[in-house]
Amino acid sequence: MTEQEQLREKICLQIAQKKLSQLEAAAVLEISLRQVQRLYAAFLKDGVVGLASKKRGRASNNQLQPVVKARVLELITCERYKDFRPTFMCEKLEQLHGIKISIETTRRFMRESGVWIEKVQKSPVIHQQRKRRARFGELVQIDGSPHDWFEGRRDKCCLIVYIDDATGQTYGKFFESETTDAYMTVTAEYIKKYGRMEAVYSDKHGIFRINIPGCIHKENLTQFGRALKELDITLICANSPQAKGRVERANQTLQDRLVKEMRLAGINDIEGANEFLPAFWEVYNEKFAVKPVDPRDAHRELLPEQDLEKILCKKEYRKVSKNLEVQYKNVVYQINMGKPIRGRGLIRARVTVLETLKGEISIEYQGKPLQFQQYAQQEFQGEVVTSKEIDRFLKEKTHRKLSHNHMLRKQRLGIKKHIKCLISN
């Protein structure tokens, strides 16, 4: 018997011995007088057995049917759902198989079958809590998430994630690696969809700020930092991953859910994944996004003078030679004489070389475009790459081909001639 049933037995004995009235017993047991009368009548009829619960030893009315339980155990242990977590597994059981059970029941079945092992809770690290921003578009946290998104069906790639701080509204796209072009592409798509955000919150990667030790030119900006400045968007660099924890936690969730959603959809490449993402973001934001404190939208429309294609591109400054030539990425461009500049005014002038996200090159002087043509292709002299894209760079680059007059080629020809002379002699 339980402690409650033992207490009721003592109270019923005191009532039988006239030591306690039924009204007083109701106050002690904290139940109604009618319930005391029912318990005392059962005690007089069957003794102590009458006070025991009639449900003891019987199956629950709400228990899962054996056929349904067997089906659930079959699904959670199959290869298709081998690494699903309880919450996500519960959603897919209802969504794909029409089996509606609670998350705790799913977790219990997964624990009993050995496919789910709960992690040991670590001692919490205390960080100062920061409130969400009030309005949608007031602050957007951005980050790249390199991961084996296709579980070995192709090489690793990177998901660029943009998440609004006020609502948790998420947007992103797949790229081969985390690069300036990738962030510019997602920024352009985000602005076309929602408008210009007020501020962007990122880490301290070289894409966002200059990290050269001892650099005294604090006014220097990266290509992405310069583009945000022209769009009047404030760039904030976090001092730690915990400071931009919202996007970091979103990456963990996506590395679990998005990977499995793409597996179920049979997606094996970046092109198919990017076509799948719009529908995924719609469902994902409906589930995880929240309402902002202030319903006003902080996004701003583009100004008439703000051309996204000319802002979200690479801009380099070059000095024109006396032959009206400009060199950019080992290519020499010859500027054609004509409007808007004539004569010697362009010699030693400082011009801007623009490279769009599509790879198109244009040259401007004082904001006006110049006509030019490609004059010569020079030898490859080396290229600066970031640590996050060096793996992709090494995979894509082919072996360098030596020119016909290269020193090493001449040495090889000399060695061959020397060997032929030895053989002939």
C-alpha positions as CSV (number, residue, x, y, z in Angstrom):
1,M,0.0,0.0,0.0
2,T,1.1,3.6,-0.6
3,E,1.6,6.1,2.2
4,Q,-1.7,7.7,1.3
5,E,-3.6,4.4,1.6
6,Q,-1.9,3.6,4.9
7,L,-3.0,7.0,6.3
8,R,-6.5,6.4,5.2
9,E,-6.5,3.1,6.9
10,K,-5.5,4.7,10.3
11,I,-8.2,7.4,9.8
12,C,-10.9,4.8,9.1
13,L,-9.9,2.9,12.3
14,Q,-10.2,6.1,14.4
15,I,-13.6,6.7,12.9
16,A,-14.7,3.1,13.8
17,Q,-13.4,3.6,17.3
18,K,-15.4,6.9,17.6
19,K,-12.1,8.8,18.2
20,L,-12.6,11.0,15.1
21,S,-15.7,12.3,13.3
22,Q,-16.1,12.0,9.5
23,L,-16.0,15.8,9.1
24,E,-12.7,16.0,11.0
25,A,-11.3,13.1,8.9
26,A,-12.2,15.0,5.8
27,A,-10.1,18.0,7.1
28,V,-7.1,15.8,7.9
29,L,-7.2,14.0,4.5
30,E,-8.0,17.2,2.6
31,I,-10.9,15.6,0.7
32,S,-14.6,16.2,0.8
33,L,-17.0,14.6,3.3
34,R,-18.7,12.6,0.6
35,Q,-15.3,11.0,-0.3
36,V,-14.7,10.1,3.4
37,Q,-18.1,8.5,3.6
38,R,-17.3,6.5,0.4
39,L,-13.9,5.3,1.8
40,Y,-15.4,4.4,5.2
41,A,-18.2,2.3,3.6
42,A,-15.6,0.4,1.4
43,F,-13.5,-0.1,4.6
44,L,-16.5,-1.6,6.5
45,K,-17.3,-3.8,3.6
46,D,-13.9,-5.2,2.4
47,G,-11.5,-4.1,5.1
48,V,-8.1,-2.7,4.1
49,V,-8.5,-4.2,0.6
50,G,-11.3,-1.7,-0.1
51,L,-9.0,1.2,0.4
52,A,-6.5,0.0,-2.3
53,S,-6.7,1.5,-5.8
54,K,-8.7,-0.7,-8.2
55,K,-6.4,0.3,-11.0
56,R,-3.4,-1.4,-9.5
57,G,-2.1,-4.2,-11.7
58,R,-4.3,-3.2,-14.6
59,A,-3.1,-1.8,-17.9
60,S,-3.6,2.0,-18.5
61,N,-6.5,3.0,-20.7
62,N,-4.2,5.4,-22.5
63,Q,-1.4,2.9,-23.2
64,L,-0.2,2.5,-26.8
65,Q,-1.6,-0.4,-28.8
66,P,1.0,-3.2,-29.2
67,V,0.7,-3.0,-33.0
68,V,1.4,0.8,-33.0
69,K,4.3,0.4,-30.5
70,A,5.8,-2.4,-32.7
71,R,5.6,-0.1,-35.8
72,V,7.2,2.8,-33.9
73,L,10.0,0.6,-32.7
74,E,10.5,-0.6,-36.2
75,L,10.7,2.9,-37.6
76,I,13.1,4.4,-35.0
77,T,15.5,1.5,-35.4
78,C,15.6,1.5,-39.2
79,E,18.5,2.9,-41.2
80,R,16.5,5.8,-42.5
81,Y,16.0,7.4,-39.1
82,K,19.2,6.1,-37.4
83,D,20.4,9.5,-36.1
84,F,17.2,11.3,-35.6
85,R,16.6,13.0,-32.2
86,P,13.4,12.4,-30.2
87,T,11.7,15.8,-31.0
88,F,12.4,15.6,-34.7
89,M,11.6,11.9,-34.8
90,C,8.2,12.6,-33.1
91,E,7.4,15.2,-35.8
92,K,8.3,12.8,-38.7
93,L,6.3,10.0,-37.2
94,E,3.2,12.2,-37.3
95,Q,4.1,13.9,-40.6
96,L,5.1,10.9,-42.7
97,H,3.5,7.9,-41.0
98,G,0.4,9.3,-39.3
99,I,1.5,8.1,-35.8
100,K,0.8,10.7,-33.1
101,I,2.6,10.1,-29.9
102,S,4.2,12.4,-27.3
103,I,7.8,13.4,-27.4
104,E,8.5,11.8,-24.1
105,T,7.1,8.5,-25.3
106,T,9.3,8.7,-28.4
107,R,12.3,9.4,-26.2
108,R,11.5,6.5,-23.9
109,F,11.2,4.1,-26.8
110,M,14.4,5.4,-28.4
111,R,16.2,5.0,-25.0
112,E,14.9,1.5,-24.5
113,S,15.9,0.4,-28.0
114,G,19.4,1.8,-27.6
115,V,19.2,4.4,-30.5
116,W,19.2,7.4,-28.1
117,I,21.7,8.0,-25.3
118,E,21.2,11.1,-23.2
119,K,24.2,13.3,-22.9
120,V,25.7,14.0,-19.5
121,Q,24.8,17.6,-18.5
122,K,27.8,19.8,-18.2
123,S,28.2,22.5,-15.6
124,P,26.6,25.6,-17.1
125,V,28.8,28.5,-18.1
126,I,27.2,31.8,-17.1
127,H,27.0,34.5,-19.7
128,Q,25.2,37.8,-19.4
129,Q,21.7,37.6,-20.9
130,R,20.9,40.1,-23.7
131,K,17.4,41.0,-24.6
132,R,16.3,40.6,-28.2
133,R,16.1,43.8,-30.3
134,A,12.6,45.2,-30.5
135,R,12.0,45.5,-34.2
136,F,12.3,43.2,-37.2
137,G,15.4,44.2,-39.2
138,E,17.1,46.2,-36.4
139,L,19.9,43.6,-36.0
140,V,20.8,40.6,-38.2
141,Q,23.3,38.0,-37.0
142,I,25.3,36.4,-39.8
143,D,27.6,33.4,-39.8
144,G,28.9,30.6,-42.1
145,S,28.4,27.0,-41.1
146,P,30.9,24.6,-42.8
147,H,29.7,21.1,-42.4
148,D,29.2,17.7,-44.1
149,W,25.7,18.8,-45.1
150,F,25.3,15.9,-47.6
151,E,26.7,13.1,-45.3
152,G,29.4,12.1,-47.7
153,R,27.3,12.2,-50.9
154,R,29.5,15.1,-52.0
155,D,32.3,17.2,-50.6
156,K,31.8,19.4,-47.5
157,C,30.3,22.9,-48.2
158,C,29.2,25.9,-46.2
159,L,25.7,27.3,-45.4
160,I,25.6,31.1,-45.0
161,V,23.0,31.9,-42.4
162,Y,21.3,35.2,-41.7
163,I,19.0,35.3,-38.6
164,D,17.0,38.3,-37.4
165,D,17.7,39.1,-33.7
166,A,14.2,40.3,-32.9
167,T,12.1,37.5,-34.5
168,G,14.5,34.6,-35.2
169,Q,13.5,34.8,-38.9
170,T,16.2,32.8,-40.8
171,Y,17.5,33.0,-44.3
172,G,20.5,31.3,-45.9
173,K,22.1,29.7,-49.0
174,F,24.7,27.0,-49.7
175,F,28.1,27.8,-51.2
176,E,31.4,25.8,-51.6
177,S,33.1,27.8,-48.9
178,E,32.7,30.9,-46.7
179,T,33.9,33.8,-48.9
180,T,33.2,37.5,-49.5
181,D,31.3,36.7,-52.7
182,A,29.0,34.3,-50.8
183,Y,28.1,37.0,-48.2
184,M,27.6,39.6,-50.8
185,T,25.3,37.2,-52.7
186,V,23.2,36.4,-49.7
187,T,23.1,40.1,-48.6
188,A,21.8,41.1,-52.1
189,E,19.0,38.4,-51.9
190,Y,18.1,39.4,-48.3
191,I,17.9,43.1,-49.2
192,K,15.7,42.4,-52.3
193,K,13.4,40.3,-50.1
194,Y,13.2,42.3,-46.9
195,G,15.1,45.6,-47.4
196,R,18.2,47.1,-45.8
197,M,18.7,46.0,-42.2
198,E,20.0,48.6,-39.7
199,A,23.0,46.6,-38.4
200,V,24.8,43.3,-39.0
201,Y,26.4,41.2,-36.2
202,S,29.3,39.0,-37.2
203,D,32.5,37.4,-35.9
204,K,36.0,38.8,-36.5
205,H,36.9,36.9,-39.6
206,G,39.0,38.6,-42.3
207,I,35.9,38.9,-44.5
208,F,34.4,41.5,-42.1
209,R,37.5,43.3,-40.7
210,I,41.2,43.8,-41.3
211,N,43.1,41.5,-38.8
212,I,46.7,42.4,-39.9
213,P,48.9,42.7,-36.8
214,G,50.2,46.2,-36.3
215,C,47.9,47.7,-38.9
216,I,47.7,51.4,-38.0
217,H,45.2,52.3,-40.8
218,K,42.0,51.7,-38.9
219,E,40.0,53.4,-41.6
220,N,40.8,50.6,-44.0
221,L,37.8,48.4,-44.7
222,T,37.4,44.9,-46.3
223,Q,35.3,44.6,-49.4
224,F,32.3,43.4,-47.4
225,G,32.8,46.2,-44.8
226,R,33.0,48.8,-47.6
227,A,29.8,47.5,-49.2
228,L,27.9,47.7,-45.9
229,K,29.1,51.2,-45.3
230,E,27.9,52.3,-48.8
231,L,24.5,50.7,-48.0
232,D,24.4,52.6,-44.6
233,I,24.4,49.3,-42.6
234,T,26.3,49.2,-39.3
235,L,28.8,46.3,-39.0
236,I,29.4,45.0,-35.4
237,C,32.0,42.3,-34.8
238,A,31.4,40.1,-31.8
239,N,34.2,39.4,-29.3
240,S,33.1,35.7,-28.7
241,P,30.8,33.1,-30.2
242,Q,28.5,33.4,-27.2
243,A,27.8,37.1,-28.0
244,K,26.1,36.0,-31.3
245,G,24.6,32.9,-29.7
246,R,21.4,33.1,-31.6
247,V,23.0,32.3,-35.0
248,E,25.4,29.7,-33.4
249,R,22.4,27.8,-31.9
250,A,20.6,28.1,-35.2
251,N,23.6,26.4,-36.9
252,Q,23.4,23.5,-34.5
253,T,19.7,23.1,-35.2
254,L,20.2,23.3,-38.9
255,Q,23.1,20.8,-38.9
256,D,20.6,18.3,-37.3
257,R,17.3,19.1,-39.0
258,L,18.3,20.3,-42.5
259,V,20.7,17.5,-43.0
260,K,18.0,14.9,-42.4
261,E,15.4,16.8,-44.4
262,M,17.7,16.8,-47.4
263,R,18.4,13.1,-46.9
264,L,14.7,12.3,-46.9
265,A,14.2,14.5,-50.0
266,G,17.1,12.7,-51.8
267,I,19.2,15.9,-52.4
268,N,22.8,15.3,-53.2
269,D,24.2,18.6,-54.6
270,I,24.3,22.3,-53.8
271,E,22.1,23.3,-56.7
272,G,19.3,21.0,-55.6
273,A,19.7,22.1,-51.9
274,N,19.4,25.8,-52.8
275,E,16.2,25.0,-54.8
276,F,14.9,23.1,-51.7
277,L,15.8,25.9,-49.2
278,P,12.9,28.4,-49.9
279,A,10.2,25.8,-48.9
280,F,12.4,24.7,-46.0
281,W,12.8,28.3,-44.6
282,E,9.0,28.8,-44.8
283,V,8.3,25.8,-42.6
284,Y,11.3,26.4,-40.4
285,N,10.4,30.1,-39.7
286,E,6.8,29.2,-39.1
287,K,7.9,26.8,-36.3
288,F,10.8,28.7,-34.7
289,A,10.2,32.4,-35.4
290,V,8.6,34.6,-32.8
291,K,6.7,37.9,-32.8
292,P,8.8,41.1,-32.2
293,V,8.2,43.3,-29.2
294,D,7.6,46.3,-31.6
295,P,5.5,45.4,-34.7
296,R,7.1,48.1,-36.8
297,D,9.5,47.0,-39.5
298,A,13.0,48.5,-39.3
299,H,14.1,47.5,-42.8
300,R,14.7,50.4,-45.2
301,E,14.2,50.6,-48.9
302,L,17.2,51.2,-51.2
303,L,17.9,54.8,-52.1
304,P,17.7,55.9,-55.8
305,E,21.6,56.3,-55.9
306,Q,22.2,52.9,-54.3
307,D,22.9,50.3,-57.1
308,L,23.2,46.9,-55.5
309,E,25.2,45.5,-58.4
310,K,27.8,48.2,-58.2
311,I,27.9,48.2,-54.4
312,L,28.0,44.5,-53.7
313,C,31.0,43.8,-55.8
314,K,34.8,43.9,-55.5
315,K,36.3,47.4,-55.9
316,E,40.1,47.9,-56.4
317,Y,42.0,51.1,-57.1
318,R,44.7,51.2,-59.8
319,K,47.0,53.9,-61.2
320,V,46.9,54.3,-65.0
321,S,50.3,53.9,-66.7
322,K,51.7,56.3,-69.3
323,N,50.5,53.9,-72.0
324,L,46.9,54.1,-70.6
325,E,47.1,50.6,-69.2
326,V,45.7,49.1,-66.0
327,Q,46.6,45.8,-64.5
328,Y,44.1,43.7,-62.4
329,K,44.5,40.0,-61.4
330,N,47.4,39.4,-63.9
331,V,45.5,40.9,-66.8
332,V,46.5,44.1,-68.5
333,Y,43.6,46.3,-69.7
334,Q,44.1,49.0,-72.4
335,I,41.9,52.0,-72.0
336,N,40.5,53.4,-75.2
337,M,40.8,57.1,-75.8
338,G,37.5,58.9,-76.1
339,K,34.6,60.2,-74.0
340,P,34.5,61.2,-71.2
341,I,38.3,61.7,-70.9
342,R,40.6,62.7,-73.7
343,G,44.4,63.5,-74.0
344,R,46.8,63.1,-71.2
345,G,44.4,63.6,-68.3
346,L,44.2,59.9,-67.6
347,I,48.0,59.3,-67.2
348,R,48.8,58.5,-63.6
349,A,45.2,58.9,-62.7
350,R,43.6,56.8,-60.0
351,V,40.8,54.7,-61.4
352,T,38.4,52.1,-59.8
353,V,38.2,48.6,-61.1
354,L,34.9,46.9,-60.4
355,E,34.4,43.1,-60.5
356,T,30.7,42.0,-60.1
357,L,29.6,38.8,-58.5
358,K,29.1,37.4,-62.1
359,G,32.8,38.1,-62.8
360,E,32.2,41.1,-65.1
361,I,34.9,43.8,-65.1
362,S,34.4,47.5,-65.5
363,I,36.6,50.5,-65.0
364,E,35.5,53.9,-63.7
365,Y,37.1,57.3,-63.4
366,Q,35.5,59.9,-61.1
367,G,32.3,57.8,-61.2
368,K,32.1,57.6,-65.0
369,P,32.7,54.4,-66.9
370,L,35.7,54.0,-69.2
371,Q,35.9,52.0,-72.4
372,F,38.7,49.4,-72.4
373,Q,39.8,46.1,-73.9
374,Q,41.9,43.2,-72.6
375,Y,45.5,43.7,-73.8
376,A,47.6,40.8,-72.3
377,Q,47.4,38.0,-69.8
378,Q,50.5,37.8,-67.5
379,E,51.9,34.9,-65.6
380,F,50.2,33.7,-62.4
381,Q,52.0,35.3,-59.5
382,G,50.1,33.9,-56.5
383,E,46.8,34.6,-54.9
384,V,45.8,35.6,-51.4
385,V,43.2,33.2,-49.9
386,T,41.6,33.0,-46.4
387,S,42.0,30.0,-44.1
388,K,38.4,29.0,-44.6
389,E,38.7,28.5,-48.3
390,I,42.2,27.1,-48.7
391,D,40.9,23.5,-48.9
392,R,38.6,24.4,-51.8
393,F,41.3,26.5,-53.4
394,L,43.8,23.6,-53.4
395,K,41.2,21.2,-54.8
396,E,40.2,23.5,-57.7
397,K,43.6,24.8,-58.8
398,T,45.4,22.7,-61.4
399,H,49.2,22.3,-61.7
400,R,50.9,25.4,-63.1
401,K,52.0,25.2,-66.7
402,L,55.5,26.6,-67.3
403,S,56.0,29.0,-70.2
404,H,58.2,28.0,-73.2
405,N,61.1,30.2,-72.0
406,H,60.9,29.4,-68.3
407,M,64.2,28.6,-66.5
408,L,63.1,25.1,-65.4
409,R,62.0,24.2,-68.9
410,K,65.4,25.3,-70.3
411,Q,67.2,23.3,-67.6
412,R,65.2,20.2,-68.6
413,L,66.0,20.7,-72.3
414,G,69.7,21.0,-71.5
415,I,69.7,17.8,-69.4
416,K,67.9,15.9,-72.3
417,K,70.5,17.2,-74.8
418,H,73.3,16.2,-72.5
419,I,71.9,12.7,-72.1
420,K,71.5,12.3,-75.9
421,C,75.2,13.4,-76.4
422,L,76.3,10.8,-73.9
423,I,74.3,8.1,-75.6
424,S,75.5,9.0,-79.1
425,N,79.1,8.9,-77.9
